Amino acid sequence: MPTPTLSELLEQKAALERQIAETQREERAAAVSQIRSLMAQYGLTLADLSAKASPPAKKAGGKVPPKFRDPATGSTWSGRGLQPTWLREALASGRSLAEFAI
């Protein structure tokens, strides 16, 4: 079997892309039809579909108020995560964490 040329491959690609687009349109139309049928069967409206079933879950990892402040620069740290350099250096020089508490 001879190797197809570039133009033949491009034609095949274009034909496949047209076929994919048509199949997507057909499947989408079938899905919409099925949804409309189910809505009619159960008496549902668009408002029923967009109604919230439950309140949104609380987002984890929100902003936490600072617990420590560097009086010299005003930099703050919430006490979560790695200690900032300014605090690490101050603690290494002998100062206590309580000195920076807000």
Jmol script that loads the backbone (N, CA, C; Angstrom):
load data "model"
ATOM      1  N   MET A   1       0.863  -1.176   0.000  1.00  0.00           N
ATOM      2  CA  MET A   1       0.000   0.000   0.000  1.00  0.00           C
ATOM      3  C   MET A   1       0.903   1.231   0.000  1.00  0.00           C
ATOM      4  N   PRO A   2       0.717   2.140  -0.934  1.00  0.00           N
ATOM      5  CA  PRO A   2       1.573   3.327  -1.013  1.00  0.00           C
ATOM      6  C   PRO A   2       1.269   4.293   0.131  1.00  0.00           C
ATOM      7  N   THR A   3       2.270   5.025   0.540  1.00  0.00           N
ATOM      8  CA  THR A   3       2.131   6.016   1.597  1.00  0.00           C
ATOM      9  C   THR A   3       1.320   7.198   1.062  1.00  0.00           C
ATOM     10  N   PRO A   4       0.294   7.641   1.810  1.00  0.00           N
ATOM     11  CA  PRO A   4      -0.506   8.768   1.323  1.00  0.00           C
ATOM     12  C   PRO A   4       0.313  10.063   1.313  1.00  0.00           C
ATOM     13  N   THR A   5      -0.058  10.948   0.414  1.00  0.00           N
ATOM     14  CA  THR A   5       0.636  12.231   0.328  1.00  0.00           C
ATOM     15  C   THR A   5       0.101  13.169   1.402  1.00  0.00           C
ATOM     16  N   LEU A   6       0.806  14.263   1.570  1.00  0.00           N
ATOM     17  CA  LEU A   6       0.391  15.249   2.569  1.00  0.00           C
ATOM     18  C   LEU A   6      -0.992  15.797   2.244  1.00  0.00           C
ATOM     19  N   SER A   7      -1.243  16.094   0.999  1.00  0.00           N
ATOM     20  CA  SER A   7      -2.550  16.655   0.630  1.00  0.00           C
ATOM     21  C   SER A   7      -3.662  15.633   0.865  1.00  0.00           C
ATOM     22  N   GLU A   8      -3.387  14.352   0.604  1.00  0.00           N
ATOM     23  CA  GLU A   8      -4.390  13.316   0.872  1.00  0.00           C
ATOM     24  C   GLU A   8      -4.683  13.217   2.370  1.00  0.00           C
ATOM     25  N   LEU A   9      -3.634  13.284   3.182  1.00  0.00           N
ATOM     26  CA  LEU A   9      -3.817  13.227   4.637  1.00  0.00           C
ATOM     27  C   LEU A   9      -4.606  14.431   5.136  1.00  0.00           C
ATOM     28  N   LEU A  10      -4.311  15.613   4.581  1.00  0.00           N
ATOM     29  CA  LEU A  10      -5.039  16.815   4.983  1.00  0.00           C
ATOM     30  C   LEU A  10      -6.513  16.714   4.593  1.00  0.00           C
ATOM     31  N   GLU A  11      -6.793  16.135   3.428  1.00  0.00           N
ATOM     32  CA  GLU A  11      -8.182  15.930   3.009  1.00  0.00           C
ATOM     33  C   GLU A  11      -8.890  14.973   3.963  1.00  0.00           C
ATOM     34  N   GLN A  12      -8.204  13.903   4.353  1.00  0.00           N
ATOM     35  CA  GLN A  12      -8.784  12.947   5.293  1.00  0.00           C
ATOM     36  C   GLN A  12      -9.057  13.616   6.636  1.00  0.00           C
ATOM     37  N   LYS A  13      -8.102  14.446   7.056  1.00  0.00           N
ATOM     38  CA  LYS A  13      -8.270  15.153   8.330  1.00  0.00           C
ATOM     39  C   LYS A  13      -9.486  16.073   8.272  1.00  0.00           C
ATOM     40  N   ALA A  14      -9.625  16.824   7.177  1.00  0.00           N
ATOM     41  CA  ALA A  14     -10.755  17.737   7.023  1.00  0.00           C
ATOM     42  C   ALA A  14     -12.069  16.956   7.015  1.00  0.00           C
ATOM     43  N   ALA A  15     -12.082  15.814   6.340  1.00  0.00           N
ATOM     44  CA  ALA A  15     -13.294  14.995   6.292  1.00  0.00           C
ATOM     45  C   ALA A  15     -13.642  14.485   7.688  1.00  0.00           C
ATOM     46  N   LEU A  16     -12.634  14.038   8.436  1.00  0.00           N
ATOM     47  CA  LEU A  16     -12.874  13.567   9.802  1.00  0.00           C
ATOM     48  C   LEU A  16     -13.384  14.691  10.695  1.00  0.00           C
ATOM     49  N   GLU A  17     -12.812  15.875  10.561  1.00  0.00           N
ATOM     50  CA  GLU A  17     -13.254  17.007  11.376  1.00  0.00           C
ATOM     51  C   GLU A  17     -14.703  17.363  11.072  1.00  0.00           C
ATOM     52  N   ARG A  18     -15.100  17.298   9.778  1.00  0.00           N
ATOM     53  CA  ARG A  18     -16.498  17.553   9.419  1.00  0.00           C
ATOM     54  C   ARG A  18     -17.398  16.483  10.030  1.00  0.00           C
ATOM     55  N   GLN A  19     -16.947  15.233   9.964  1.00  0.00           N
ATOM     56  CA  GLN A  19     -17.724  14.121  10.504  1.00  0.00           C
ATOM     57  C   GLN A  19     -17.863  14.248  12.023  1.00  0.00           C
ATOM     58  N   ILE A  20     -16.788  14.654  12.697  1.00  0.00           N
ATOM     59  CA  ILE A  20     -16.826  14.848  14.154  1.00  0.00           C
ATOM     60  C   ILE A  20     -17.817  15.952  14.512  1.00  0.00           C
ATOM     61  N   ALA A  21     -17.750  17.079  13.788  1.00  0.00           N
ATOM     62  CA  ALA A  21     -18.635  18.205  14.070  1.00  0.00           C
ATOM     63  C   ALA A  21     -20.093  17.802  13.872  1.00  0.00           C
ATOM     64  N   GLU A  22     -20.371  17.061  12.801  1.00  0.00           N
ATOM     65  CA  GLU A  22     -21.746  16.625  12.534  1.00  0.00           C
ATOM     66  C   GLU A  22     -22.235  15.667  13.621  1.00  0.00           C
ATOM     67  N   THR A  23     -21.397  14.741  14.031  1.00  0.00           N
ATOM     68  CA  THR A  23     -21.773  13.788  15.076  1.00  0.00           C
ATOM     69  C   THR A  23     -22.028  14.520  16.390  1.00  0.00           C
ATOM     70  N   GLN A  24     -21.202  15.517  16.707  1.00  0.00           N
ATOM     71  CA  GLN A  24     -21.414  16.301  17.929  1.00  0.00           C
ATOM     72  C   GLN A  24     -22.754  17.015  17.876  1.00  0.00           C
ATOM     73  N   ARG A  25     -23.090  17.614  16.722  1.00  0.00           N
ATOM     74  CA  ARG A  25     -24.381  18.305  16.574  1.00  0.00           C
ATOM     75  C   ARG A  25     -25.541  17.328  16.770  1.00  0.00           C
ATOM     76  N   GLU A  26     -25.434  16.153  16.155  1.00  0.00           N
ATOM     77  CA  GLU A  26     -26.508  15.160  16.265  1.00  0.00           C
ATOM     78  C   GLU A  26     -26.671  14.680  17.703  1.00  0.00           C
ATOM     79  N   GLU A  27     -25.553  14.381  18.376  1.00  0.00           N
ATOM     80  CA  GLU A  27     -25.627  13.895  19.759  1.00  0.00           C
ATOM     81  C   GLU A  27     -26.150  14.976  20.697  1.00  0.00           C
ATOM     82  N   ARG A  28     -25.755  16.216  20.445  1.00  0.00           N
ATOM     83  CA  ARG A  28     -26.231  17.327  21.267  1.00  0.00           C
ATOM     84  C   ARG A  28     -27.741  17.487  21.095  1.00  0.00           C
ATOM     85  N   ALA A  29     -28.208  17.415  19.842  1.00  0.00           N
ATOM     86  CA  ALA A  29     -29.647  17.539  19.575  1.00  0.00           C
ATOM     87  C   ALA A  29     -30.408  16.407  20.252  1.00  0.00           C
ATOM     88  N   ALA A  30     -29.856  15.204  20.210  1.00  0.00           N
ATOM     89  CA  ALA A  30     -30.516  14.072  20.862  1.00  0.00           C
ATOM     90  C   ALA A  30     -30.573  14.279  22.370  1.00  0.00           C
ATOM     91  N   ALA A  31     -29.494  14.800  22.960  1.00  0.00           N
ATOM     92  CA  ALA A  31     -29.460  15.043  24.403  1.00  0.00           C
ATOM     93  C   ALA A  31     -30.488  16.104  24.792  1.00  0.00           C
ATOM     94  N   VAL A  32     -30.563  17.181  24.007  1.00  0.00           N
ATOM     95  CA  VAL A  32     -31.536  18.245  24.288  1.00  0.00           C
ATOM     96  C   VAL A  32     -32.951  17.693  24.195  1.00  0.00           C
ATOM     97  N   SER A  33     -33.203  16.868  23.183  1.00  0.00           N
ATOM     98  CA  SER A  33     -34.519  16.268  23.023  1.00  0.00           C
ATOM     99  C   SER A  33     -34.865  15.383  24.216  1.00  0.00           C
ATOM    100  N   GLN A  34     -33.902  14.602  24.660  1.00  0.00           N
ATOM    101  CA  GLN A  34     -34.130  13.718  25.806  1.00  0.00           C
ATOM    102  C   GLN A  34     -34.393  14.536  27.073  1.00  0.00           C
ATOM    103  N   ILE A  35     -33.651  15.604  27.258  1.00  0.00           N
ATOM    104  CA  ILE A  35     -33.839  16.457  28.435  1.00  0.00           C
ATOM    105  C   ILE A  35     -35.230  17.103  28.410  1.00  0.00           C
ATOM    106  N   ARG A  36     -35.637  17.599  27.221  1.00  0.00           N
ATOM    107  CA  ARG A  36     -36.968  18.211  27.109  1.00  0.00           C
ATOM    108  C   ARG A  36     -38.064  17.193  27.414  1.00  0.00           C
ATOM    109  N   SER A  37     -37.863  15.980  26.935  1.00  0.00           N
ATOM    110  CA  SER A  37     -38.842  14.920  27.185  1.00  0.00           C
ATOM    111  C   SER A  37     -38.943  14.625  28.682  1.00  0.00           C
ATOM    112  N   LEU A  38     -37.807  14.515  29.345  1.00  0.00           N
ATOM    113  CA  LEU A  38     -37.811  14.252  30.788  1.00  0.00           C
ATOM    114  C   LEU A  38     -38.429  15.411  31.567  1.00  0.00           C
ATOM    115  N   MET A  39     -38.139  16.646  31.122  1.00  0.00           N
ATOM    116  CA  MET A  39     -38.719  17.811  31.793  1.00  0.00           C
ATOM    117  C   MET A  39     -40.236  17.792  31.675  1.00  0.00           C
ATOM    118  N   ALA A  40     -40.738  17.446  30.493  1.00  0.00           N
ATOM    119  CA  ALA A  40     -42.183  17.380  30.296  1.00  0.00           C
ATOM    120  C   ALA A  40     -42.784  16.240  31.119  1.00  0.00           C
ATOM    121  N   GLN A  41     -42.103  15.120  31.143  1.00  0.00           N
ATOM    122  CA  GLN A  41     -42.596  13.950  31.870  1.00  0.00           C
ATOM    123  C   GLN A  41     -42.731  14.232  33.365  1.00  0.00           C
ATOM    124  N   TYR A  42     -41.770  14.976  33.932  1.00  0.00           N
ATOM    125  CA  TYR A  42     -41.763  15.234  35.372  1.00  0.00           C
ATOM    126  C   TYR A  42     -42.238  16.640  35.734  1.00  0.00           C
ATOM    127  N   GLY A  43     -42.661  17.412  34.755  1.00  0.00           N
ATOM    128  CA  GLY A  43     -43.172  18.747  35.017  1.00  0.00           C
ATOM    129  C   GLY A  43     -42.110  19.715  35.513  1.00  0.00           C
ATOM    130  N   LEU A  44     -40.902  19.570  35.041  1.00  0.00           N
ATOM    131  CA  LEU A  44     -39.804  20.430  35.478  1.00  0.00           C
ATOM    132  C   LEU A  44     -39.710  21.682  34.621  1.00  0.00           C
ATOM    133  N   THR A  45     -39.209  22.756  35.232  1.00  0.00           N
ATOM    134  CA  THR A  45     -38.960  24.005  34.508  1.00  0.00           C
ATOM    135  C   THR A  45     -37.476  24.324  34.595  1.00  0.00           C
ATOM    136  N   LEU A  46     -37.072  25.354  33.859  1.00  0.00           N
ATOM    137  CA  LEU A  46     -35.670  25.778  33.934  1.00  0.00           C
ATOM    138  C   LEU A  46     -35.310  26.242  35.343  1.00  0.00           C
ATOM    139  N   ALA A  47     -36.278  26.835  36.026  1.00  0.00           N
ATOM    140  CA  ALA A  47     -36.036  27.273  37.399  1.00  0.00           C
ATOM    141  C   ALA A  47     -35.721  26.082  38.299  1.00  0.00           C
ATOM    142  N   ASP A  48     -36.384  24.949  38.047  1.00  0.00           N
ATOM    143  CA  ASP A  48     -36.099  23.744  38.837  1.00  0.00           C
ATOM    144  C   ASP A  48     -34.666  23.274  38.614  1.00  0.00           C
ATOM    145  N   LEU A  49     -34.192  23.422  37.388  1.00  0.00           N
ATOM    146  CA  LEU A  49     -32.840  22.959  37.079  1.00  0.00           C
ATOM    147  C   LEU A  49     -31.770  23.859  37.665  1.00  0.00           C
ATOM    148  N   SER A  50     -32.077  25.148  37.781  1.00  0.00           N
ATOM    149  CA  SER A  50     -31.070  26.068  38.290  1.00  0.00           C
ATOM    150  C   SER A  50     -31.167  26.284  39.794  1.00  0.00           C
ATOM    151  N   ALA A  51     -32.184  25.731  40.432  1.00  0.00           N
ATOM    152  CA  ALA A  51     -32.327  25.886  41.878  1.00  0.00           C
ATOM    153  C   ALA A  51     -31.182  25.180  42.587  1.00  0.00           C
ATOM    154  N   LYS A  52     -30.715  25.816  43.623  1.00  0.00           N
ATOM    155  CA  LYS A  52     -29.613  25.226  44.384  1.00  0.00           C
ATOM    156  C   LYS A  52     -30.165  24.150  45.311  1.00  0.00           C
ATOM    157  N   ALA A  53     -29.558  22.977  45.231  1.00  0.00           N
ATOM    158  CA  ALA A  53     -30.015  21.865  46.064  1.00  0.00           C
ATOM    159  C   ALA A  53     -29.527  22.024  47.495  1.00  0.00           C
ATOM    160  N   SER A  54     -28.342  22.588  47.663  1.00  0.00           N
ATOM    161  CA  SER A  54     -27.795  22.777  49.002  1.00  0.00           C
ATOM    162  C   SER A  54     -26.926  24.028  48.996  1.00  0.00           C
ATOM    163  N   PRO A  55     -26.701  24.599  50.154  1.00  0.00           N
ATOM    164  CA  PRO A  55     -25.858  25.792  50.200  1.00  0.00           C
ATOM    165  C   PRO A  55     -24.442  25.439  49.770  1.00  0.00           C
ATOM    166  N   PRO A  56     -23.728  26.388  49.195  1.00  0.00           N
ATOM    167  CA  PRO A  56     -22.368  26.098  48.754  1.00  0.00           C
ATOM    168  C   PRO A  56     -21.470  25.744  49.927  1.00  0.00           C
ATOM    169  N   ALA A  57     -20.568  24.840  49.682  1.00  0.00           N
ATOM    170  CA  ALA A  57     -19.639  24.414  50.726  1.00  0.00           C
ATOM    171  C   ALA A  57     -18.692  25.557  51.063  1.00  0.00           C
ATOM    172  N   LYS A  58     -18.326  25.654  52.321  1.00  0.00           N
ATOM    173  CA  LYS A  58     -17.412  26.699  52.743  1.00  0.00           C
ATOM    174  C   LYS A  58     -16.045  26.438  52.142  1.00  0.00           C
ATOM    175  N   LYS A  59     -15.468  27.473  51.607  1.00  0.00           N
ATOM    176  CA  LYS A  59     -14.177  27.353  50.962  1.00  0.00           C
ATOM    177  C   LYS A  59     -13.088  27.210  52.025  1.00  0.00           C
ATOM    178  N   ALA A  60     -12.291  26.174  51.882  1.00  0.00           N
ATOM    179  CA  ALA A  60     -11.205  25.937  52.842  1.00  0.00           C
ATOM    180  C   ALA A  60     -10.018  26.817  52.505  1.00  0.00           C
ATOM    181  N   GLY A  61      -9.222  27.098  53.500  1.00  0.00           N
ATOM    182  CA  GLY A  61      -7.981  27.836  53.273  1.00  0.00           C
ATOM    183  C   GLY A  61      -8.180  29.321  53.073  1.00  0.00           C
ATOM    184  N   GLY A  62      -9.193  29.888  53.713  1.00  0.00           N
ATOM    185  CA  GLY A  62      -9.452  31.311  53.562  1.00  0.00           C
ATOM    186  C   GLY A  62      -8.395  32.162  54.260  1.00  0.00           C
ATOM    187  N   LYS A  63      -8.551  33.452  54.132  1.00  0.00           N
ATOM    188  CA  LYS A  63      -7.621  34.408  54.725  1.00  0.00           C
ATOM    189  C   LYS A  63      -7.747  34.346  56.247  1.00  0.00           C
ATOM    190  N   VAL A  64      -6.609  34.287  56.913  1.00  0.00           N
ATOM    191  CA  VAL A  64      -6.565  34.207  58.372  1.00  0.00           C
ATOM    192  C   VAL A  64      -5.964  35.510  58.889  1.00  0.00           C
ATOM    193  N   PRO A  65      -6.535  36.090  59.952  1.00  0.00           N
ATOM    194  CA  PRO A  65      -5.987  37.342  60.460  1.00  0.00           C
ATOM    195  C   PRO A  65      -4.576  37.132  61.020  1.00  0.00           C
ATOM    196  N   PRO A  66      -3.736  38.164  60.915  1.00  0.00           N
ATOM    197  CA  PRO A  66      -2.359  38.025  61.417  1.00  0.00           C
ATOM    198  C   PRO A  66      -2.322  37.915  62.936  1.00  0.00           C
ATOM    199  N   LYS A  67      -1.344  37.168  63.437  1.00  0.00           N
ATOM    200  CA  LYS A  67      -1.157  37.001  64.881  1.00  0.00           C
ATOM    201  C   LYS A  67       0.146  37.629  65.354  1.00  0.00           C
ATOM    202  N   PHE A  68       1.048  37.880  64.415  1.00  0.00           N
ATOM    203  CA  PHE A  68       2.358  38.418  64.774  1.00  0.00           C
ATOM    204  C   PHE A  68       2.696  39.564  63.824  1.00  0.00           C
ATOM    205  N   ARG A  69       3.349  40.615  64.385  1.00  0.00           N
ATOM    206  CA  ARG A  69       3.721  41.782  63.576  1.00  0.00           C
ATOM    207  C   ARG A  69       5.131  42.204  63.922  1.00  0.00           C
ATOM    208  N   ASP A  70       5.883  42.573  62.885  1.00  0.00           N
ATOM    209  CA  ASP A  70       7.223  43.121  63.064  1.00  0.00           C
ATOM    210  C   ASP A  70       7.057  44.615  63.294  1.00  0.00           C
ATOM    211  N   PRO A  71       7.368  45.122  64.497  1.00  0.00           N
ATOM    212  CA  PRO A  71       7.155  46.541  64.762  1.00  0.00           C
ATOM    213  C   PRO A  71       8.015  47.450  63.885  1.00  0.00           C
ATOM    214  N   ALA A  72       9.152  46.965  63.428  1.00  0.00           N
ATOM    215  CA  ALA A  72      10.042  47.797  62.623  1.00  0.00           C
ATOM    216  C   ALA A  72       9.492  48.014  61.215  1.00  0.00           C
ATOM    217  N   THR A  73       8.938  46.971  60.600  1.00  0.00           N
ATOM    218  CA  THR A  73       8.498  47.087  59.202  1.00  0.00           C
ATOM    219  C   THR A  73       6.989  47.016  59.026  1.00  0.00           C
ATOM    220  N   GLY A  74       6.284  46.525  60.026  1.00  0.00           N
ATOM    221  CA  GLY A  74       4.841  46.366  59.915  1.00  0.00           C
ATOM    222  C   GLY A  74       4.441  45.065  59.238  1.00  0.00           C
ATOM    223  N   SER A  75       5.413  44.237  58.869  1.00  0.00           N
ATOM    224  CA  SER A  75       5.113  42.943  58.253  1.00  0.00           C
ATOM    225  C   SER A  75       4.377  42.065  59.249  1.00  0.00           C
ATOM    226  N   THR A  76       3.462  41.253  58.728  1.00  0.00           N
ATOM    227  CA  THR A  76       2.675  40.391  59.610  1.00  0.00           C
ATOM    228  C   THR A  76       2.804  38.936  59.199  1.00  0.00           C
ATOM    229  N   TRP A  77       2.380  38.051  60.125  1.00  0.00           N
ATOM    230  CA  TRP A  77       2.356  36.618  59.884  1.00  0.00           C
ATOM    231  C   TRP A  77       1.175  36.052  60.642  1.00  0.00           C
ATOM    232  N   SER A  78       0.432  35.145  60.006  1.00  0.00           N
ATOM    233  CA  SER A  78      -0.766  34.579  60.621  1.00  0.00           C
ATOM    234  C   SER A  78      -0.455  33.437  61.579  1.00  0.00           C
ATOM    235  N   GLY A  79       0.770  32.930  61.558  1.00  0.00           N
ATOM    236  CA  GLY A  79       1.113  31.793  62.390  1.00  0.00           C
ATOM    237  C   GLY A  79       0.955  30.484  61.631  1.00  0.00           C
ATOM    238  N   ARG A  80       0.526  30.586  60.388  1.00  0.00           N
ATOM    239  CA  ARG A  80       0.378  29.397  59.546  1.00  0.00           C
ATOM    240  C   ARG A  80       1.481  29.383  58.498  1.00  0.00           C
ATOM    241  N   GLY A  81       1.884  28.188  58.129  1.00  0.00           N
ATOM    242  CA  GLY A  81       2.910  28.069  57.102  1.00  0.00           C
ATOM    243  C   GLY A  81       4.294  28.332  57.669  1.00  0.00           C
ATOM    244  N   LEU A  82       5.244  28.503  56.772  1.00  0.00           N
ATOM    245  CA  LEU A  82       6.621  28.747  57.203  1.00  0.00           C
ATOM    246  C   LEU A  82       6.741  30.114  57.856  1.00  0.00           C
ATOM    247  N   GLN A  83       7.614  30.205  58.842  1.00  0.00           N
ATOM    248  CA  GLN A  83       7.860  31.498  59.478  1.00  0.00           C
ATOM    249  C   GLN A  83       8.551  32.408  58.475  1.00  0.00           C
ATOM    250  N   PRO A  84       8.150  33.665  58.440  1.00  0.00           N
ATOM    251  CA  PRO A  84       8.813  34.597  57.538  1.00  0.00           C
ATOM    252  C   PRO A  84      10.253  34.863  58.001  1.00  0.00           C
ATOM    253  N   THR A  85      11.073  35.285  57.086  1.00  0.00           N
ATOM    254  CA  THR A  85      12.487  35.518  57.361  1.00  0.00           C
ATOM    255  C   THR A  85      12.684  36.501  58.506  1.00  0.00           C
ATOM    256  N   TRP A  86      11.906  37.596  58.521  1.00  0.00           N
ATOM    257  CA  TRP A  86      12.091  38.606  59.569  1.00  0.00           C
ATOM    258  C   TRP A  86      11.868  38.009  60.955  1.00  0.00           C
ATOM    259  N   LEU A  87      10.905  37.101  61.083  1.00  0.00           N
ATOM    260  CA  LEU A  87      10.623  36.488  62.378  1.00  0.00           C
ATOM    261  C   LEU A  87      11.679  35.439  62.716  1.00  0.00           C
ATOM    262  N   ARG A  88      12.049  34.647  61.739  1.00  0.00           N
ATOM    263  CA  ARG A  88      13.069  33.621  61.964  1.00  0.00           C
ATOM    264  C   ARG A  88      14.384  34.248  62.442  1.00  0.00           C
ATOM    265  N   GLU A  89      14.766  35.342  61.783  1.00  0.00           N
ATOM    266  CA  GLU A  89      16.011  36.021  62.164  1.00  0.00           C
ATOM    267  C   GLU A  89      15.911  36.618  63.559  1.00  0.00           C
ATOM    268  N   ALA A  90      14.763  37.205  63.907  1.00  0.00           N
ATOM    269  CA  ALA A  90      14.584  37.799  65.237  1.00  0.00           C
ATOM    270  C   ALA A  90      14.635  36.724  66.316  1.00  0.00           C
ATOM    271  N   LEU A  91      14.001  35.575  66.056  1.00  0.00           N
ATOM    272  CA  LEU A  91      14.027  34.480  67.034  1.00  0.00           C
ATOM    273  C   LEU A  91      15.434  33.913  67.177  1.00  0.00           C
ATOM    274  N   ALA A  92      16.180  33.868  66.094  1.00  0.00           N
ATOM    275  CA  ALA A  92      17.550  33.366  66.140  1.00  0.00           C
ATOM    276  C   ALA A  92      18.454  34.307  66.934  1.00  0.00           C
ATOM    277  N   SER A  93      18.117  35.597  66.935  1.00  0.00           N
ATOM    278  CA  SER A  93      18.939  36.562  67.671  1.00  0.00           C
ATOM    279  C   SER A  93      18.568  36.630  69.149  1.00  0.00           C
ATOM    280  N   GLY A  94      17.614  35.801  69.592  1.00  0.00           N
ATOM    281  CA  GLY A  94      17.309  35.720  71.011  1.00  0.00           C
ATOM    282  C   GLY A  94      15.989  36.334  71.424  1.00  0.00           C
ATOM    283  N   ARG A  95      15.250  36.939  70.503  1.00  0.00           N
ATOM    284  CA  ARG A  95      13.959  37.530  70.866  1.00  0.00           C
ATOM    285  C   ARG A  95      12.920  36.413  70.972  1.00  0.00           C
ATOM    286  N   SER A  96      11.835  36.679  71.672  1.00  0.00           N
ATOM    287  CA  SER A  96      10.797  35.650  71.853  1.00  0.00           C
ATOM    288  C   SER A  96       9.608  35.922  70.930  1.00  0.00           C
ATOM    289  N   LEU A  97       8.878  34.888  70.660  1.00  0.00           N
ATOM    290  CA  LEU A  97       7.734  34.987  69.778  1.00  0.00           C
ATOM    291  C   LEU A  97       6.663  35.896  70.397  1.00  0.00           C
ATOM    292  N   ALA A  98       6.550  35.887  71.698  1.00  0.00           N
ATOM    293  CA  ALA A  98       5.549  36.704  72.401  1.00  0.00           C
ATOM    294  C   ALA A  98       5.760  38.189  72.140  1.00  0.00           C
ATOM    295  N   GLU A  99       6.977  38.609  71.875  1.00  0.00           N
ATOM    296  CA  GLU A  99       7.259  40.034  71.609  1.00  0.00           C
ATOM    297  C   GLU A  99       6.567  40.503  70.346  1.00  0.00           C
ATOM    298  N   PHE A 100       6.251  39.600  69.430  1.00  0.00           N
ATOM    299  CA  PHE A 100       5.678  39.976  68.145  1.00  0.00           C
ATOM    300  C   PHE A 100       4.167  39.727  68.072  1.00  0.00           C
ATOM    301  N   ALA A 101       3.596  39.201  69.160  1.00  0.00           N
ATOM    302  CA  ALA A 101       2.170  38.885  69.171  1.00  0.00           C
ATOM    303  C   ALA A 101       1.347  40.165  69.042  1.00  0.00           C
ATOM    304  N   ILE A 102       0.270  40.083  68.319  1.00  0.00           N
ATOM    305  CA  ILE A 102      -0.608  41.245  68.130  1.00  0.00           C
ATOM    306  C   ILE A 102      -1.662  41.223  69.214  1.00  0.00           C
TER     307      ILE A 102
END
end "model"
wireframe off; spacefill off
backbone 0.3
color backbone group
